[in-house]
Amino acid sequence: MTSDVEELDRPADSTSSSDDYVDLTPEYGREVLDALGEDDHSRASELISELHFADIADLLGWASSNQREQLVDLIRPDFDPELLTELDDELREEVISRLGTDVVAEAISELDSDDVVEVIEDFDKEEQRELLGALSDIERARVEEALSYPEYTAGRIMQRELVAIPDYWSVGQTIDFLRSAKNLPEDFYDIIIVDPRYSPVGIVPLSRVIRTNRPVLVRDVMESDEMRTVVVTEEQENVAHLFRQRDLISAPVVDDSGRLVGVITVDDVVDVIDEEYEEDMMRLAGVGEEDDLSSAILDTTRSRFTWLLINLGTAIMASMVISAFENTIERLVALAVLMPIVASMGGNAGTQTLTVAVRAIATRELTSTNAWRVIRKEVAVCGLNGLAFAFLAGGVTWFWFEDGLLGSVIGVAMIINLLFAGLFGALIPLGLERAGIDPAVSSSVFLTTITDVVGFFAFLGLAALFLL
Amino acid sequence: MTSDVEELDRPADSTSSSDDYVDLTPEYGREVLDALGEDDHSRASELISELHFADIADLLGWASSNQREQLVDLIRPDFDPELLTELDDELREEVISRLGTDVVAEAISELDSDDVVEVIEDFDKEEQRELLGALSDIERARVEEALSYPEYTAGRIMQRELVAIPDYWSVGQTIDFLRSAKNLPEDFYDIIIVDPRYSPVGIVPLSRVIRTNRPVLVRDVMESDEMRTVVVTEEQENVAHLFRQRDLISAPVVDDSGRLVGVITVDDVVDVIDEEYEEDMMRLAGVGEEDDLSSAILDTTRSRFTWLLINLGTAIMASMVISAFENTIERLVALAVLMPIVASMGGNAGTQTLTVAVRAIATRELTSTNAWRVIRKEVAVCGLNGLAFAFLAGGVTWFWFEDGLLGSVIGVAMIINLLFAGLFGALIPLGLERAGIDPAVSSSVFLTTITDVVGFFAFLGLAALFLL
């Protein structure tokens, strides 16, 4: 593959290619969509031709499904296969089905194996076979092997195209090999050094190869301490952690017997980091990962329903606590007015602790080594804020209802609820983590159940004891 | 700088260097800290010497401040300067003050300019001068120039060490230059091609240089379309977006006149992505960015106080709404039991919408181009779930209080509140974004104020109208 020649040819292909691409601003996007609305397809085509494929992918996301169909028709003739790797899962399926299997099968044959896997992994076996039709036997076998690894593991994000050489080669031999080799990846940053069993023993950054004199052996310039190999079944989350921790640009991937099977590069890891964060953030709010802006209304409604149903359950539990104090409230209706304050402050203080803990578990700043110290600290922080807000809420209550005892009751309830908030804000994610459950996934519902129940119970219970 | 030689020398330096580093597990961490607890410093030293500097940084985070002091004393003799770049701000200050200015000044002189900036940017002018003492005049000038750019801009994260060559050079000339040049960065991945005004005109991946024959001119193999330059004052958030969008490994940084001043590499961008996400997640929960696990209890308490104070204000507003219906509640205390359900469901449904919107604004999937369509969709989704939960909550109420009319009132209130939740869950972050405020920073407090007030008002108001 001679990408140099491709590069040289390009300026003659189209009028805009010697210039930079245009940036896709919201205004530019609206211009394209307006042109579609006015059926001015030649204007729309012209505007689109100025855009980088990654920006066209964004534009497809901004469009309505009707506009999207028109856009796909416009890009079909000049379609850049890498565009498919930039789309969210649902959007990609839609675009692929509109493009047609033939166009996509052709496009796929130009992608690296990790990109092919990304594009086709959500299709069923039958469709996958169709889409892989244009691939050579070797490439198809590579993709099918990658698909045999579980989702979210190193095997799915690695690419099979890599540069590996034996450790007895000299730098000169290596350079000559690179100049003449045919099946190299388009761009690469490190060369992997393997032993006779094809196990990686070191890695050499290209900048070091290029700066070393030809007679030097690669084994004498390779990094072996700094090299980290990844097992093909490792979870992608752990791979991302490793890359961040060690500031890696690429890492060799090995199978169970230690044989080199692929390489993961940092740009794939950036995607994983995005995914993992998005997952944490969405899970904390009870939103499914498949909840894209472009999902259909009914799908989105359904995916959010479950979380709301669980919350209805916990809200009813809290209501049952209140209901136990109906007589108390009947005799002092100010309690009904004030009780949401205690519950809400507990929920907020607990969420602060919870978020810090979920985040720290994800970055491994919080582990069993320092768990107890963190729990003690969080309880202390919430307790101190509880004390401060006991005076504030108590003072407001005293002033509002002209009842010092009522003020004291809300104050004490506040302290109790915030202590529980701190304790469980830290304990719940740690407990879930220990049980092997993602701490982001259900901690907030557990937490607000506790702060609602404790908040109502402490406030109304103390009121029943001391005020009536 | 001959990193090859360093590499070659290393095996003789210490006994463990030909092996891989040991992984820092929580158990291993506890072993080190236990050894410290038993004053067995030689055992602790031995365990630490097996760890990569990035893992020692993690271990410092797990330790109590007392243990931290002991750890710093143990690592001082063999201290790897890069460790400083792996620490959180607060931890770094603590470690630096314990290490002592002399040790740190010495260490800093071994770092790249972007790392030096990261390490010293939080110190005051006086301390910075002291820490920069061991740097050469050129290096100090570089660091001081970087510090003159605002925080969170490209100028702060770029490195000044780069490889730039004129476009009329051949590949052979370039390789000879790289072999003989003295002041190159330790590792690099792309070579920047500049015109006579030192403006970048293209970029060549090293893998392409190495694979091209010596007589070919670099201008004939460089990428100019795919190259993206970053202006030095650009916000780091936009830089991160660009890298992700274009899958870049490095990008040249230019000043206002288009002159090349530095380069940003993807590993710096990974740190930015981490920071930006952490910021969004923390801000949504009302936690300050400076809220580290290792912060002092009083600092953490204070940093969380403000958010809780704002929430106390909004909780009191909600209470005032309830208070307007005191008579209604007095006559039908079931209302006090049920009203938190309506408010809580609105808060949860709104948070789902809010989180999706904040996230989509950050990834630029949601812009003014598709804002109205997204708002309509979110209102529809929340409205449909409102309808579903109207029946569910209404049914439960009917069954519980044997009152069909009360069930209808809670059902209608639920629909109203969820419609508002969807509308404002999307509108608030979009409005904040338009006003130039980070949508993550205060959206959730606005939102829950609205869902609480609307929830209580709709439920109690309807009850007052139809039930009494």
Interface residues (C-beta under 8 A of the other chain):
Chain A: S3 D4 E7 L8 R10 S17 S18 D20 Y21 P26 G29 R30 L33 H52 A54 D55 D58 G61 W62 A63 S64 E86 I175 L178 R179 L184 P185 D187 F188 Y189 P205 L206 S207 R208 V209 I210 R211 T212 N213 V216 D220 V221 M222 E223 S224 D225 R228 F243 R244 Q245 R246 D247 I249 V266 D267 V269 V270 I273 D274 Y277 E278 D280 M281 M282 L284 A285 G286 V287 D291 D292 L293 I297 L298 T300 T301 R304 F305 W307 L308 L309 N311 L312 A315 I316 A318 S319 I322 S323 E326 I329 E330 V333 A334 L335 A336 V337 L338 M339 P340 I341 A343 S344 M345 N348 A349 T351 Q352 L354 T355 V356 R359 A360 T363 R364 E365 L366 T367 S368 T369 N370 R373 V374 K377 A380 V381 L384 N385 A388 F389 L392 A393 V396 T448 D452
Chain B: S3 D4 E7 L8 R10 S17 S18 D20 Y21 P26 G29 R30 L33 H52 A54 D55 D58 G61 W62 A63 S64 E86 I175 L178 R179 L184 P185 D187 F188 Y189 P205 L206 S207 R208 V209 I210 R211 T212 N213 V216 D220 V221 M222 E223 S224 D225 R228 F243 R244 Q245 R246 D247 I249 V266 D267 V269 V270 I273 D274 Y277 E278 D280 M281 M282 L284 A285 G286 V287 D291 D292 L293 I297 L298 T300 T301 R304 F305 W307 L308 L309 N311 L312 A315 I316 A318 S319 I322 S323 E326 I329 E330 V333 A334 L335 A336 V337 L338 M339 P340 I341 A343 S344 M345 N348 A349 T351 Q352 L354 T355 V356 R359 A360 T363 R364 E365 L366 T367 S368 T369 N370 R373 V374 K377 A380 V381 L384 N385 A388 F389 L392 A393 V396 T448 D452
